[in-house]
Amino acid sequence: MGLGNLTVKKGIVAVPQEFRQFKYFAAVVWALGLWLFHYHRETLQPSLQASLTYLLLDSNKWTDLRTLLWH
């Protein structure tokens, strides 16, 4: 996004009239990130690895009410 904003600011690219393409771009980037997480986890930043591990793997497991609600 930052690179896109910079190209508009410098006048290299005209201001887009609609942002319909952004949702497709975001979906592709998210899909690539998930693919990397599943097949090449070591290539991702440690914080992203930890977040995705919690969201995709650990969030389905809980041992008591404390881990369900607090962590």
PDB file with one MODEL, atoms N, CA, C and O in Angstrom:
MODEL        1
ATOM      1  N   MET A   1       0.829  -1.194   0.000  1.00  0.00           N
ATOM      2  CA  MET A   1       0.000   0.000   0.000  1.00  0.00           C
ATOM      3  C   MET A   1       0.862   1.242   0.000  1.00  0.00           C
ATOM      4  O   MET A   1       0.573   2.214  -0.699  1.00  0.00           O
ATOM      5  N   GLY A   2       1.913   1.205   0.782  1.00  0.00           N
ATOM      6  CA  GLY A   2       2.794   2.364   0.851  1.00  0.00           C
ATOM      7  C   GLY A   2       3.440   2.672  -0.485  1.00  0.00           C
ATOM      8  O   GLY A   2       3.548   3.835  -0.876  1.00  0.00           O
ATOM      9  N   LEU A   3       3.868   1.635  -1.186  1.00  0.00           N
ATOM     10  CA  LEU A   3       4.473   1.834  -2.496  1.00  0.00           C
ATOM     11  C   LEU A   3       3.446   2.384  -3.484  1.00  0.00           C
ATOM     12  O   LEU A   3       3.764   3.245  -4.305  1.00  0.00           O
ATOM     13  N   GLY A   4       2.231   1.890  -3.401  1.00  0.00           N
ATOM     14  CA  GLY A   4       1.176   2.409  -4.268  1.00  0.00           C
ATOM     15  C   GLY A   4       0.875   3.867  -3.986  1.00  0.00           C
ATOM     16  O   GLY A   4       0.709   4.656  -4.916  1.00  0.00           O
ATOM     17  N   ASN A   5       0.801   4.236  -2.717  1.00  0.00           N
ATOM     18  CA  ASN A   5       0.563   5.636  -2.346  1.00  0.00           C
ATOM     19  C   ASN A   5       1.704   6.536  -2.801  1.00  0.00           C
ATOM     20  O   ASN A   5       1.476   7.668  -3.229  1.00  0.00           O
ATOM     21  N   LEU A   6       2.933   6.034  -2.707  1.00  0.00           N
ATOM     22  CA  LEU A   6       4.077   6.822  -3.133  1.00  0.00           C
ATOM     23  C   LEU A   6       4.049   7.088  -4.639  1.00  0.00           C
ATOM     24  O   LEU A   6       4.363   8.195  -5.075  1.00  0.00           O
ATOM     25  N   THR A   7       3.674   6.078  -5.443  1.00  0.00           N
ATOM     26  CA  THR A   7       3.616   6.288  -6.889  1.00  0.00           C
ATOM     27  C   THR A   7       2.545   7.302  -7.265  1.00  0.00           C
ATOM     28  O   THR A   7       2.716   8.059  -8.221  1.00  0.00           O
ATOM     29  N   VAL A   8       1.447   7.323  -6.526  1.00  0.00           N
ATOM     30  CA  VAL A   8       0.402   8.332  -6.772  1.00  0.00           C
ATOM     31  C   VAL A   8       0.911   9.706  -6.359  1.00  0.00           C
ATOM     32  O   VAL A   8       0.707  10.687  -7.075  1.00  0.00           O
ATOM     33  N   LYS A   9       1.579   9.780  -5.199  1.00  0.00           N
ATOM     34  CA  LYS A   9       2.086  11.060  -4.695  1.00  0.00           C
ATOM     35  C   LYS A   9       3.120  11.667  -5.638  1.00  0.00           C
ATOM     36  O   LYS A   9       3.136  12.881  -5.840  1.00  0.00           O
ATOM     37  N   LYS A  10       3.988  10.828  -6.220  1.00  0.00           N
ATOM     38  CA  LYS A  10       5.021  11.303  -7.136  1.00  0.00           C
ATOM     39  C   LYS A  10       4.487  11.565  -8.543  1.00  0.00           C
ATOM     40  O   LYS A  10       5.210  12.092  -9.388  1.00  0.00           O
ATOM     41  N   GLY A  11       3.230  11.203  -8.803  1.00  0.00           N
ATOM     42  CA  GLY A  11       2.640  11.441 -10.116  1.00  0.00           C
ATOM     43  C   GLY A  11       2.980  10.375 -11.144  1.00  0.00           C
ATOM     44  O   GLY A  11       2.738  10.568 -12.336  1.00  0.00           O
ATOM     45  N   ILE A  12       3.532   9.264 -10.707  1.00  0.00           N
ATOM     46  CA  ILE A  12       3.870   8.183 -11.630  1.00  0.00           C
ATOM     47  C   ILE A  12       2.608   7.452 -12.080  1.00  0.00           C
ATOM     48  O   ILE A  12       2.493   7.037 -13.234  1.00  0.00           O
ATOM     49  N   VAL A  13       1.674   7.303 -11.162  1.00  0.00           N
ATOM     50  CA  VAL A  13       0.407   6.618 -11.426  1.00  0.00           C
ATOM     51  C   VAL A  13      -0.719   7.576 -11.071  1.00  0.00           C
ATOM     52  O   VAL A  13      -0.640   8.297 -10.077  1.00  0.00           O
ATOM     53  N   ALA A  14      -1.762   7.580 -11.885  1.00  0.00           N
ATOM     54  CA  ALA A  14      -2.929   8.427 -11.590  1.00  0.00           C
ATOM     55  C   ALA A  14      -3.695   7.859 -10.398  1.00  0.00           C
ATOM     56  O   ALA A  14      -3.618   6.667 -10.104  1.00  0.00           O
ATOM     57  N   VAL A  15      -4.423   8.722  -9.730  1.00  0.00           N
ATOM     58  CA  VAL A  15      -5.242   8.289  -8.602  1.00  0.00           C
ATOM     59  C   VAL A  15      -6.330   7.360  -9.122  1.00  0.00           C
ATOM     60  O   VAL A  15      -7.089   7.737 -10.015  1.00  0.00           O
ATOM     61  N   PRO A  16      -6.416   6.147  -8.574  1.00  0.00           N
ATOM     62  CA  PRO A  16      -7.450   5.216  -9.038  1.00  0.00           C
ATOM     63  C   PRO A  16      -8.844   5.762  -8.744  1.00  0.00           C
ATOM     64  O   PRO A  16      -9.082   6.354  -7.691  1.00  0.00           O
ATOM     65  N   GLN A  17      -9.744   5.559  -9.669  1.00  0.00           N
ATOM     66  CA  GLN A  17     -11.121   6.019  -9.484  1.00  0.00           C
ATOM     67  C   GLN A  17     -11.904   5.088  -8.566  1.00  0.00           C
ATOM     68  O   GLN A  17     -12.772   5.530  -7.814  1.00  0.00           O
ATOM     69  N   GLU A  18     -11.592   3.801  -8.633  1.00  0.00           N
ATOM     70  CA  GLU A  18     -12.270   2.824  -7.791  1.00  0.00           C
ATOM     71  C   GLU A  18     -11.236   1.885  -7.207  1.00  0.00           C
ATOM     72  O   GLU A  18     -10.187   1.642  -7.804  1.00  0.00           O
ATOM     73  N   PHE A  19     -11.544   1.361  -6.032  1.00  0.00           N
ATOM     74  CA  PHE A  19     -10.616   0.450  -5.384  1.00  0.00           C
ATOM     75  C   PHE A  19     -11.123  -0.993  -5.409  1.00  0.00           C
ATOM     76  O   PHE A  19     -10.862  -1.761  -4.483  1.00  0.00           O
ATOM     77  N   ARG A  20     -11.847  -1.359  -6.467  1.00  0.00           N
ATOM     78  CA  ARG A  20     -12.327  -2.732  -6.563  1.00  0.00           C
ATOM     79  C   ARG A  20     -11.176  -3.726  -6.635  1.00  0.00           C
ATOM     80  O   ARG A  20     -11.289  -4.850  -6.145  1.00  0.00           O
ATOM     81  N   GLN A  21     -10.078  -3.317  -7.242  1.00  0.00           N
ATOM     82  CA  GLN A  21      -8.955  -4.222  -7.401  1.00  0.00           C
ATOM     83  C   GLN A  21      -8.265  -4.511  -6.077  1.00  0.00           C
ATOM     84  O   GLN A  21      -7.629  -5.556  -5.942  1.00  0.00           O
ATOM     85  N   PHE A  22      -8.366  -3.633  -5.111  1.00  0.00           N
ATOM     86  CA  PHE A  22      -7.668  -3.824  -3.851  1.00  0.00           C
ATOM     87  C   PHE A  22      -8.111  -5.090  -3.142  1.00  0.00           C
ATOM     88  O   PHE A  22      -7.282  -5.794  -2.565  1.00  0.00           O
ATOM     89  N   LYS A  23      -9.401  -5.394  -3.173  1.00  0.00           N
ATOM     90  CA  LYS A  23      -9.864  -6.588  -2.468  1.00  0.00           C
ATOM     91  C   LYS A  23      -9.282  -7.856  -3.096  1.00  0.00           C
ATOM     92  O   LYS A  23      -9.026  -8.831  -2.389  1.00  0.00           O
ATOM     93  N   TYR A  24      -9.074  -7.853  -4.403  1.00  0.00           N
ATOM     94  CA  TYR A  24      -8.452  -9.006  -5.046  1.00  0.00           C
ATOM     95  C   TYR A  24      -6.969  -9.080  -4.704  1.00  0.00           C
ATOM     96  O   TYR A  24      -6.437 -10.161  -4.455  1.00  0.00           O
ATOM     97  N   PHE A  25      -6.309  -7.935  -4.692  1.00  0.00           N
ATOM     98  CA  PHE A  25      -4.909  -7.879  -4.305  1.00  0.00           C
ATOM     99  C   PHE A  25      -4.737  -8.367  -2.869  1.00  0.00           C
ATOM    100  O   PHE A  25      -3.849  -9.172  -2.588  1.00  0.00           O
ATOM    101  N   ALA A  26      -5.573  -7.888  -1.970  1.00  0.00           N
ATOM    102  CA  ALA A  26      -5.489  -8.291  -0.567  1.00  0.00           C
ATOM    103  C   ALA A  26      -5.745  -9.786  -0.414  1.00  0.00           C
ATOM    104  O   ALA A  26      -5.081 -10.444   0.386  1.00  0.00           O
ATOM    105  N   ALA A  27      -6.690 -10.328  -1.163  1.00  0.00           N
ATOM    106  CA  ALA A  27      -6.982 -11.761  -1.094  1.00  0.00           C
ATOM    107  C   ALA A  27      -5.789 -12.589  -1.568  1.00  0.00           C
ATOM    108  O   ALA A  27      -5.471 -13.617  -0.970  1.00  0.00           O
ATOM    109  N   VAL A  28      -5.132 -12.150  -2.632  1.00  0.00           N
ATOM    110  CA  VAL A  28      -3.969 -12.876  -3.144  1.00  0.00           C
ATOM    111  C   VAL A  28      -2.812 -12.814  -2.147  1.00  0.00           C
ATOM    112  O   VAL A  28      -2.146 -13.822  -1.912  1.00  0.00           O
ATOM    113  N   VAL A  29      -2.571 -11.647  -1.561  1.00  0.00           N
ATOM    114  CA  VAL A  29      -1.494 -11.507  -0.585  1.00  0.00           C
ATOM    115  C   VAL A  29      -1.771 -12.370   0.640  1.00  0.00           C
ATOM    116  O   VAL A  29      -0.863 -13.028   1.148  1.00  0.00           O
ATOM    117  N   TRP A  30      -3.007 -12.375   1.118  1.00  0.00           N
ATOM    118  CA  TRP A  30      -3.362 -13.186   2.278  1.00  0.00           C
ATOM    119  C   TRP A  30      -3.220 -14.672   1.947  1.00  0.00           C
ATOM    120  O   TRP A  30      -2.733 -15.447   2.771  1.00  0.00           O
ATOM    121  N   ALA A  31      -3.640 -15.068   0.757  1.00  0.00           N
ATOM    122  CA  ALA A  31      -3.505 -16.469   0.342  1.00  0.00           C
ATOM    123  C   ALA A  31      -2.034 -16.879   0.272  1.00  0.00           C
ATOM    124  O   ALA A  31      -1.679 -17.982   0.685  1.00  0.00           O
ATOM    125  N   LEU A  32      -1.185 -16.004  -0.244  1.00  0.00           N
ATOM    126  CA  LEU A  32       0.246 -16.303  -0.286  1.00  0.00           C
ATOM    127  C   LEU A  32       0.832 -16.423   1.123  1.00  0.00           C
ATOM    128  O   LEU A  32       1.664 -17.295   1.378  1.00  0.00           O
ATOM    129  N   GLY A  33       0.411 -15.573   2.013  1.00  0.00           N
ATOM    130  CA  GLY A  33       0.873 -15.653   3.392  1.00  0.00           C
ATOM    131  C   GLY A  33       0.465 -16.955   4.062  1.00  0.00           C
ATOM    132  O   GLY A  33       1.261 -17.561   4.780  1.00  0.00           O
ATOM    133  N   LEU A  34      -0.768 -17.388   3.834  1.00  0.00           N
ATOM    134  CA  LEU A  34      -1.233 -18.653   4.403  1.00  0.00           C
ATOM    135  C   LEU A  34      -0.506 -19.837   3.783  1.00  0.00           C
ATOM    136  O   LEU A  34      -0.188 -20.804   4.475  1.00  0.00           O
ATOM    137  N   TRP A  35      -0.246 -19.767   2.496  1.00  0.00           N
ATOM    138  CA  TRP A  35       0.497 -20.833   1.820  1.00  0.00           C
ATOM    139  C   TRP A  35       1.908 -20.930   2.402  1.00  0.00           C
ATOM    140  O   TRP A  35       2.398 -22.024   2.682  1.00  0.00           O
ATOM    141  N   LEU A  36       2.554 -19.776   2.581  1.00  0.00           N
ATOM    142  CA  LEU A  36       3.881 -19.772   3.187  1.00  0.00           C
ATOM    143  C   LEU A  36       3.836 -20.338   4.603  1.00  0.00           C
ATOM    144  O   LEU A  36       4.739 -21.073   5.003  1.00  0.00           O
ATOM    145  N   PHE A  37       2.809 -20.009   5.357  1.00  0.00           N
ATOM    146  CA  PHE A  37       2.695 -20.509   6.725  1.00  0.00           C
ATOM    147  C   PHE A  37       2.600 -22.027   6.746  1.00  0.00           C
ATOM    148  O   PHE A  37       3.214 -22.677   7.592  1.00  0.00           O
ATOM    149  N   HIS A  38       1.844 -22.587   5.833  1.00  0.00           N
ATOM    150  CA  HIS A  38       1.643 -24.037   5.833  1.00  0.00           C
ATOM    151  C   HIS A  38       2.828 -24.804   5.260  1.00  0.00           C
ATOM    152  O   HIS A  38       3.115 -25.908   5.722  1.00  0.00           O
ATOM    153  N   TYR A  39       3.516 -24.259   4.279  1.00  0.00           N
ATOM    154  CA  TYR A  39       4.547 -25.019   3.589  1.00  0.00           C
ATOM    155  C   TYR A  39       5.978 -24.529   3.834  1.00  0.00           C
ATOM    156  O   TYR A  39       6.921 -25.310   3.704  1.00  0.00           O
ATOM    157  N   HIS A  40       6.154 -23.270   4.182  1.00  0.00           N
ATOM    158  CA  HIS A  40       7.485 -22.701   4.391  1.00  0.00           C
ATOM    159  C   HIS A  40       7.449 -21.728   5.569  1.00  0.00           C
ATOM    160  O   HIS A  40       7.810 -20.558   5.435  1.00  0.00           O
ATOM    161  N   ARG A  41       7.013 -22.222   6.710  1.00  0.00           N
ATOM    162  CA  ARG A  41       6.785 -21.376   7.884  1.00  0.00           C
ATOM    163  C   ARG A  41       8.032 -20.595   8.301  1.00  0.00           C
ATOM    164  O   ARG A  41       7.920 -19.463   8.772  1.00  0.00           O
ATOM    165  N   GLU A  42       9.200 -21.178   8.137  1.00  0.00           N
ATOM    166  CA  GLU A  42      10.436 -20.538   8.590  1.00  0.00           C
ATOM    167  C   GLU A  42      10.769 -19.264   7.818  1.00  0.00           C
ATOM    168  O   GLU A  42      11.604 -18.479   8.267  1.00  0.00           O
ATOM    169  N   THR A  43      10.136 -19.043   6.672  1.00  0.00           N
ATOM    170  CA  THR A  43      10.419 -17.847   5.884  1.00  0.00           C
ATOM    171  C   THR A  43       9.656 -16.619   6.383  1.00  0.00           C
ATOM    172  O   THR A  43       9.972 -15.494   5.996  1.00  0.00           O
ATOM    173  N   LEU A  44       8.664 -16.827   7.233  1.00  0.00           N
ATOM    174  CA  LEU A  44       7.867 -15.708   7.747  1.00  0.00           C
ATOM    175  C   LEU A  44       8.523 -15.099   8.979  1.00  0.00           C
ATOM    176  O   LEU A  44       9.315 -15.750   9.661  1.00  0.00           O
ATOM    177  N   GLN A  45       8.188 -13.860   9.251  1.00  0.00           N
ATOM    178  CA  GLN A  45       8.688 -13.180  10.441  1.00  0.00           C
ATOM    179  C   GLN A  45       8.170 -13.904  11.684  1.00  0.00           C
ATOM    180  O   GLN A  45       7.050 -14.417  11.677  1.00  0.00           O
ATOM    181  N   PRO A  46       8.967 -13.950  12.740  1.00  0.00           N
ATOM    182  CA  PRO A  46       8.554 -14.667  13.954  1.00  0.00           C
ATOM    183  C   PRO A  46       7.215 -14.193  14.524  1.00  0.00           C
ATOM    184  O   PRO A  46       6.427 -15.011  15.000  1.00  0.00           O
ATOM    185  N   SER A  47       6.950 -12.898  14.482  1.00  0.00           N
ATOM    186  CA  SER A  47       5.684 -12.412  15.032  1.00  0.00           C
ATOM    187  C   SER A  47       4.504 -12.880  14.195  1.00  0.00           C
ATOM    188  O   SER A  47       3.447 -13.195  14.740  1.00  0.00           O
ATOM    189  N   LEU A  48       4.671 -12.931  12.877  1.00  0.00           N
ATOM    190  CA  LEU A  48       3.599 -13.428  12.019  1.00  0.00           C
ATOM    191  C   LEU A  48       3.416 -14.926  12.225  1.00  0.00           C
ATOM    192  O   LEU A  48       2.288 -15.419  12.235  1.00  0.00           O
ATOM    193  N   GLN A  49       4.509 -15.646  12.388  1.00  0.00           N
ATOM    194  CA  GLN A  49       4.420 -17.075  12.681  1.00  0.00           C
ATOM    195  C   GLN A  49       3.624 -17.312  13.960  1.00  0.00           C
ATOM    196  O   GLN A  49       2.743 -18.170  13.999  1.00  0.00           O
ATOM    197  N   ALA A  50       3.939 -16.548  15.005  1.00  0.00           N
ATOM    198  CA  ALA A  50       3.254 -16.712  16.290  1.00  0.00           C
ATOM    199  C   ALA A  50       1.771 -16.374  16.164  1.00  0.00           C
ATOM    200  O   ALA A  50       0.925 -17.086  16.706  1.00  0.00           O
ATOM    201  N   SER A  51       1.453 -15.303  15.460  1.00  0.00           N
ATOM    202  CA  SER A  51       0.045 -14.908  15.302  1.00  0.00           C
ATOM    203  C   SER A  51      -0.736 -15.955  14.533  1.00  0.00           C
ATOM    204  O   SER A  51      -1.840 -16.327  14.929  1.00  0.00           O
ATOM    205  N   LEU A  52      -0.166 -16.434  13.430  1.00  0.00           N
ATOM    206  CA  LEU A  52      -0.870 -17.429  12.630  1.00  0.00           C
ATOM    207  C   LEU A  52      -0.959 -18.769  13.351  1.00  0.00           C
ATOM    208  O   LEU A  52      -1.947 -19.488  13.202  1.00  0.00           O
ATOM    209  N   THR A  53       0.051 -19.106  14.122  1.00  0.00           N
ATOM    210  CA  THR A  53      -0.013 -20.331  14.914  1.00  0.00           C
ATOM    211  C   THR A  53      -1.165 -20.247  15.902  1.00  0.00           C
ATOM    212  O   THR A  53      -1.926 -21.201  16.059  1.00  0.00           O
ATOM    213  N   TYR A  54      -1.290 -19.112  16.564  1.00  0.00           N
ATOM    214  CA  TYR A  54      -2.391 -18.945  17.517  1.00  0.00           C
ATOM    215  C   TYR A  54      -3.746 -18.972  16.807  1.00  0.00           C
ATOM    216  O   TYR A  54      -4.670 -19.656  17.247  1.00  0.00           O
ATOM    217  N   LEU A  55      -3.856 -18.230  15.714  1.00  0.00           N
ATOM    218  CA  LEU A  55      -5.147 -18.140  15.026  1.00  0.00           C
ATOM    219  C   LEU A  55      -5.564 -19.434  14.338  1.00  0.00           C
ATOM    220  O   LEU A  55      -6.730 -19.824  14.399  1.00  0.00           O
ATOM    221  N   LEU A  56      -4.620 -20.098  13.686  1.00  0.00           N
ATOM    222  CA  LEU A  56      -4.980 -21.255  12.869  1.00  0.00           C
ATOM    223  C   LEU A  56      -4.835 -22.597  13.570  1.00  0.00           C
ATOM    224  O   LEU A  56      -5.541 -23.547  13.231  1.00  0.00           O
ATOM    225  N   LEU A  57      -3.943 -22.693  14.531  1.00  0.00           N
ATOM    226  CA  LEU A  57      -3.686 -23.986  15.151  1.00  0.00           C
ATOM    227  C   LEU A  57      -4.156 -24.055  16.604  1.00  0.00           C
ATOM    228  O   LEU A  57      -4.840 -25.001  16.995  1.00  0.00           O
ATOM    229  N   ASP A  58      -3.789 -23.052  17.401  1.00  0.00           N
ATOM    230  CA  ASP A  58      -4.056 -23.124  18.833  1.00  0.00           C
ATOM    231  C   ASP A  58      -5.442 -22.648  19.237  1.00  0.00           C
ATOM    232  O   ASP A  58      -5.894 -22.971  20.335  1.00  0.00           O
ATOM    233  N   SER A  59      -6.120 -21.904  18.403  1.00  0.00           N
ATOM    234  CA  SER A  59      -7.412 -21.339  18.806  1.00  0.00           C
ATOM    235  C   SER A  59      -8.505 -22.399  18.913  1.00  0.00           C
ATOM    236  O   SER A  59      -9.548 -22.143  19.513  1.00  0.00           O
ATOM    237  N   ASN A  60      -8.291 -23.564  18.353  1.00  0.00           N
ATOM    238  CA  ASN A  60      -9.284 -24.633  18.435  1.00  0.00           C
ATOM    239  C   ASN A  60      -9.085 -25.513  19.658  1.00  0.00           C
ATOM    240  O   ASN A  60      -9.869 -26.433  19.891  1.00  0.00           O
ATOM    241  N   LYS A  61      -8.045 -25.241  20.442  1.00  0.00           N
ATOM    242  CA  LYS A  61      -7.736 -26.062  21.611  1.00  0.00           C
ATOM    243  C   LYS A  61      -7.816 -25.216  22.869  1.00  0.00           C
ATOM    244  O   LYS A  61      -7.245 -24.127  22.929  1.00  0.00           O
ATOM    245  N   TRP A  62      -8.519 -25.712  23.863  1.00  0.00           N
ATOM    246  CA  TRP A  62      -8.541 -25.057  25.156  1.00  0.00           C
ATOM    247  C   TRP A  62      -8.765 -26.107  26.216  1.00  0.00           C
ATOM    248  O   TRP A  62      -9.439 -27.111  25.985  1.00  0.00           O
ATOM    249  N   THR A  63      -8.197 -25.870  27.372  1.00  0.00           N
ATOM    250  CA  THR A  63      -8.259 -26.859  28.437  1.00  0.00           C
ATOM    251  C   THR A  63      -9.237 -26.483  29.542  1.00  0.00           C
ATOM    252  O   THR A  63      -9.781 -27.357  30.217  1.00  0.00           O
ATOM    253  N   ASP A  64      -9.457 -25.203  29.725  1.00  0.00           N
ATOM    254  CA  ASP A  64     -10.412 -24.774  30.738  1.00  0.00           C
ATOM    255  C   ASP A  64     -10.972 -23.404  30.348  1.00  0.00           C
ATOM    256  O   ASP A  64     -10.612 -22.849  29.310  1.00  0.00           O
ATOM    257  N   LEU A  65     -11.838 -22.877  31.173  1.00  0.00           N
ATOM    258  CA  LEU A  65     -12.480 -21.598  30.867  1.00  0.00           C
ATOM    259  C   LEU A  65     -11.468 -20.461  30.795  1.00  0.00           C
ATOM    260  O   LEU A  65     -11.659 -19.523  30.022  1.00  0.00           O
ATOM    261  N   ARG A  66     -10.400 -20.523  31.581  1.00  0.00           N
ATOM    262  CA  ARG A  66      -9.386 -19.469  31.581  1.00  0.00           C
ATOM    263  C   ARG A  66      -8.695 -19.375  30.216  1.00  0.00           C
ATOM    264  O   ARG A  66      -8.534 -18.276  29.685  1.00  0.00           O
ATOM    265  N   THR A  67      -8.293 -20.491  29.652  1.00  0.00           N
ATOM    266  CA  THR A  67      -7.602 -20.440  28.355  1.00  0.00           C
ATOM    267  C   THR A  67      -8.585 -20.111  27.234  1.00  0.00           C
ATOM    268  O   THR A  67      -8.187 -19.557  26.209  1.00  0.00           O
ATOM    269  N   LEU A  68      -9.841 -20.438  27.411  1.00  0.00           N
ATOM    270  CA  LEU A  68     -10.830 -20.083  26.395  1.00  0.00           C
ATOM    271  C   LEU A  68     -11.073 -18.586  26.355  1.00  0.00           C
ATOM    272  O   LEU A  68     -11.126 -18.007  25.270  1.00  0.00           O
ATOM    273  N   LEU A  69     -11.221 -17.944  27.498  1.00  0.00           N
ATOM    274  CA  LEU A  69     -11.587 -16.536  27.537  1.00  0.00           C
ATOM    275  C   LEU A  69     -10.406 -15.580  27.672  1.00  0.00           C
ATOM    276  O   LEU A  69     -10.451 -14.477  27.128  1.00  0.00           O
ATOM    277  N   TRP A  70      -9.367 -15.968  28.371  1.00  0.00           N
ATOM    278  CA  TRP A  70      -8.294 -15.039  28.686  1.00  0.00           C
ATOM    279  C   TRP A  70      -7.182 -15.069  27.662  1.00  0.00           C
ATOM    280  O   TRP A  70      -6.707 -14.004  27.267  1.00  0.00           O
ATOM    281  N   HIS A  71      -6.751 -16.199  27.221  1.00  0.00           N
ATOM    282  CA  HIS A  71      -5.592 -16.295  26.329  1.00  0.00           C
ATOM    283  C   HIS A  71      -6.085 -16.394  24.934  1.00  0.00           C
ATOM    284  O   HIS A  71      -5.286 -16.484  24.002  1.00  0.00           O
TER     285      HIS A  71
ENDMDL
END
